[in-house]
């Protein structure tokens, strides 16, 4: 059932959402199959009741005002709650149907996520999973606001409003191309890393903020690092052999599995470990199927991480030790 057309979604909120999405009353009227005058009348009634305009009437369409943005957010929250309620009702009927929203990281998109979605589709064919690729900070915000049902994210800290279903530590290490001189080492120090061009991630990620705080000299060496907010670019540079990167083994999991990248642990035992967690909101009730999917995701990520570590260890055993 489409929320845009659901009779359980208040009519006025549906019309506001449709006009905001499509940019005009006429386009919204075609989408919801009702006359443009009826939609316009509902919006005018809302504006009169609230005492503020919800849209700017422009020559080429309609644009939300600040008040309209707030009402649109209300509409989206209503739709989210409606999804959960419909899922619960279906499960009372013994049918696993519904829509789940999952927040994940950029590195997961070509890691464990595609395989997990295939497994979820086989095991729960009635479930639609919407994926939002976000930063770790955004994952918490989305969970607490109810924008997503489940998050798999780095460095989620235990707090009252978060339910951490599963977590694992991710020690910091150096990712290098399989043919790179550092690849044959059992472990590596920061000074050895500094001898090579470094591809560094942006300050949006905790690894970069940690390096700035504890090892700022590494970012100020004679070889200035390339800085990007794209993990995919970082990994491409590492695979090419032109750069090395300080990251976690989960970030480079696909490349470790295909043999193009080697993850070398850091010798510095005081280097701050990252973590990865599967979490839900502790303050919002989840449908039973969402809890089942969240637990299945936790098992899947754990197995993927174990496989990456196993393949990485086997690769290291096969490499010749430098003299």
C-alpha angles and dihedrals in degrees: 000000000000112000090214089065101030114126087215090065107083110258097230092051091049090054094048091049092048094050091046092050098044100033100231142056091236093055091045090051091056091047097051095033098237133112120279090232091058092052092045091050092052092050092048090051090051092049091049093049093047096040094227136086115256096195139034107230104223130180090250101039146301128311126191120249121216089268089049090053089055092051091047089053088052089052091051092049089050090052091050092051090046091054091053093047093049090049090052091049091050090051091051084060090051093251122125101216131134147087126283127190118213128191115207139166128259091248091057093060093079094025128062097332101083092050091046092051090052090051091047091050091053096044098039108025092167094059122094112203119201113201124209116189106211143154119265091256091050091050091063092045092050093048095049093045092050094243090126133026100209134022131194105193147146125261100004107173120217111257137158096260096048127078108203105204094181137357137180133186118244111201115214116253145157120267114208138166115271091249095046117118091238091056093079094056120102089218137352138216129224091251091056090050090050090061090070134060107272126216104207128192122233126268089262087083126071093228091063093046090050092050091050091050100043106020105025090145088068090063092047100051124122089270102064111211125245106241123204139155090221115094089187090060091048091053093046090054091048092050090051090057093235095108143021125217136207107223144115127288090242090060090058096033097122091048093048089050094050092046098240095111133039122207111216116194118233117251091217104093090191092064107120112253119224122219139212123211142178109220144172132191114274092202099055123063114239127212113252092249090055090056090049092050092046091053091046089051091051091053091047095051091046092052091046091052091049090051092050090051093047094050090044092052092048091050091051091051091054095050119095114247110241116245 
